[in-house]
Structure formats: structure tokens, C-alpha cells
Amino acid sequence: MISRIILAIGLLLAPPVAAQTNSSVRLDVPYVPTPPFVIKAMLDLAKVGPDDVVYDLGSGDGRIVIDAVQTRGVKRAVGIDLNPVQVADANANAEKAGVTDRVTFTVGDVFKEDLSPATVVTMYLLPNVNLRLRPRLLDHLKPGTRVVSHAFHMFDWPPDAQEKVLGEVPIYMWIIPAKVQGTWTGKAGEGSFTFSLAQKFQVVSGLLTREGQKPVALNGQLAGNELMVIGNDGVSLRGKITGATLIGAITLAGAPQDIVLTRQ
Ligand SMILES: C[S@@+](CC[C@H](N)C(=O)[O-])C[C@H]1O[C@@H](n2cnc3c(N)ncnc32)[C@H](O)[C@@H]1O
């Protein structure tokens, strides 16, 4: 137990270091490997499977990337590390594991590389690095992409799931939410509906207005592209967002009706 705590504290306290082969490269996080039992829990929490493309940000010796291919049979896995020594080590480990056909290790900066192909992102960075990365994750990853972090959170972005591995090591998972903030209008049956939605990460609030009815306050949540909001009078909207269109169902007085909403 003590050794695991020391590992996390060590990463937290370690100063930024220069990569071994190139002193002009300053790492945002020193190398500390994730133990295998934590990797298993991270991949389980994100429900990683054969359809996934996994990116490990700051991939070290490649263990998460290689494990994702070996134990989950993912389509493809990519590691990005600023330190060329780590990337050489990761490539040698992929060779030994016989997974070079499905893994790529790139010398690169997680603040600059294209992350958009990922369906799952793993990371063991530091709290302030997570915070700096947050806007990139939210803007560049597809809605629905799962992000799993070993040890460190994302401040006021609440995780969609979390656990303490063996009761000790925290891991967190977030699902990249679609962007729903704005005004959405549409018809269901005879009624016209206007949803004015505000969003903070995956948490949604807003107002539903209908002709001849009092506005209704709404609260809800996004899970990737899937939106669910409930009004304080029992009305609910559930639907899938694709770009500027939401297709789903509105439930009024217990009766669901199909609805298509368009963002104004
Ligand atoms: C704590 S280690 C995690 C290694 C691996 N992901 C694991 O969990 O076993 C962090 C890694 O991030 C790399 N790193 C630090 N800053 C980086 C940056 N800006 N871009 C890419 N990699 C970076 C370091 O070289 C180190 O290998």
C-alpha cells in the first residue's frame, strides 16, 4: 500500500525534467509507469473492446498501448511521448510482444499531436497538465470518446465514472460530451417546442417553452451524443445529437412522441 502511495506522490512532486537524449526537450511529466493491475482497471472502466482505437498520452515504455492490443484486441493503439528514449523502448517492447502491426509510437507532444482518431484516451499525467489538456480533449475528441486518467482528476469537470483500484489508487473516466448549448426548435404532434440549453461539460440545464404554456425549467446530462433532460413538471426529452440535429422522443404526461429538433 505504502509503495503505491509513494509512486503517486513521487509523480506529483517530481519537477519537470529534460529528456535524456535531448536536453532542449522539457517534459511536462516525468516517467513513472502504471502498474499492470491499474492498467487492467483503467481498460475495464472504459470498457475497451475490439472496435476501439486507444491513444495513451505520454506513453512511456508502451505498456498501456501494448496491453490494450493484447488483452482487449483493439483495432489500433497509439502512444505519444515527447521523450525519444521512451518511444524507442516502447517500440522494442511492441516488437517483443509481437504487436507491431497494430501499434504506433510517435515522438510528439500531447499538446500538438492529432488525437481525433481516438475512441479511448488513457493518461497518467499530472493535475495541472490534465487541466491544460482539457480544452484540447473537449474540442478535438469525438463526442462519446472515453478518457481515463490514472490518479489525477480534471478539477471542475466531474468524472462520469471513478473508482479506487484495490481501495487505494484512484482512476477516473470522462465521456466527451457533444456540444448542445443553444436554442433547439422542433415539432412533435401538434406542438412546437423550443429548448434553450446551457451546458457545463456533460451537465445540461435550460428552459422549455411552448405556445400557451408556462416555461419549464430543465436539468439533465449528456453521455457523449446522448442527451436526457427532465423538466420540473415531469416532461422529458431524450435524443441523439448529430451536428445541428437532435432526433429523439419527448414525453408529455407519460406519453412519448417522436421529435426532431434543429439548432438555431
Ligand atoms: C507518468 S509517465 C506515464 C507513462 C505511461 N503512460 C504509463 O502510464 O505507464 C508520463 C510520460 O509522459 C511523457 N511526457 C511528458 N510530457 C509530455 C508531453 N508534453 N507530450 C508527450 N509526452 C510527454 C513522459 O516522457 C513520460 O513517459
The ligand as an SDF file (V2000), in Angstrom:
LIG
                    3D

 27 29  0  0  0  0  0  0  0  0999 V2000
    3.9180    9.2160  -15.6920 C   0  0  0  0  0  0  0  0  0  0  0  0
    4.5550    8.6780  -17.2470 S   0  0  0  0  0  0  0  0  0  0  0  0
    3.2570    7.6160  -17.8090 C   0  0  0  0  0  0  0  0  0  0  0  0
    3.7430    6.5270  -18.7450 C   0  0  0  0  0  0  0  0  0  0  0  0
    2.6400    5.5810  -19.2330 C   0  0  0  0  0  0  0  0  0  0  0  0
    1.5210    6.3020  -19.8010 N   0  0  0  0  0  0  0  0  0  0  0  0
    2.1520    4.7230  -18.1060 C   0  0  0  0  0  0  0  0  0  0  0  0
    1.0770    5.0780  -17.5380 O   0  0  0  0  0  0  0  0  0  0  0  0
    2.8200    3.7330  -17.7710 O   0  0  0  0  0  0  0  0  0  0  0  0
    4.3640   10.1700  -18.2470 C   0  0  0  0  0  0  0  0  0  0  0  0
    5.0160   10.1130  -19.6050 C   0  0  0  0  0  0  0  0  0  0  0  0
    4.6650   11.3150  -20.2880 O   0  0  0  0  0  0  0  0  0  0  0  0
    5.7570   11.7420  -21.1130 C   0  0  0  0  0  0  0  0  0  0  0  0
    5.5570   13.1760  -21.3820 N   0  0  0  0  0  0  0  0  0  0  0  0
    5.7790   14.2290  -20.5580 C   0  0  0  0  0  0  0  0  0  0  0  0
    5.3930   15.3750  -21.1520 N   0  0  0  0  0  0  0  0  0  0  0  0
    4.9160   15.0560  -22.3780 C   0  0  0  0  0  0  0  0  0  0  0  0
    4.3390   15.7970  -23.4560 C   0  0  0  0  0  0  0  0  0  0  0  0
    4.1590   17.1330  -23.4110 N   0  0  0  0  0  0  0  0  0  0  0  0
    3.9470   15.1280  -24.5690 N   0  0  0  0  0  0  0  0  0  0  0  0
    4.1300   13.7810  -24.6650 C   0  0  0  0  0  0  0  0  0  0  0  0
    4.6520   13.0430  -23.6580 N   0  0  0  0  0  0  0  0  0  0  0  0
    5.0280   13.6510  -22.5290 C   0  0  0  0  0  0  0  0  0  0  0  0
    6.9760   11.3640  -20.2870 C   0  0  0  0  0  0  0  0  0  0  0  0
    8.1250   11.2080  -21.1120 O   0  0  0  0  0  0  0  0  0  0  0  0
    6.5270   10.0540  -19.6100 C   0  0  0  0  0  0  0  0  0  0  0  0
    6.9390    8.9310  -20.3860 O   0  0  0  0  0  0  0  0  0  0  0  0
  1  2  1  0
  2  3  1  0
  2 10  1  0
  3  4  1  0
  4  5  1  0
  5  6  1  0
  5  7  1  0
  7  8  2  0
  7  9  1  0
 10 11  1  0
 11 12  1  0
 11 26  1  0
 12 13  1  0
 13 14  1  0
 13 24  1  0
 14 15  1  0
 14 23  1  0
 15 16  2  0
 16 17  1  0
 17 18  1  0
 17 23  2  0
 18 19  1  0
 18 20  2  0
 20 21  1  0
 21 22  2  0
 22 23  1  0
 24 25  1  0
 24 26  1  0
 26 27  1  0
M  CHG  2   2   1   9  -1
M  END
$$$$
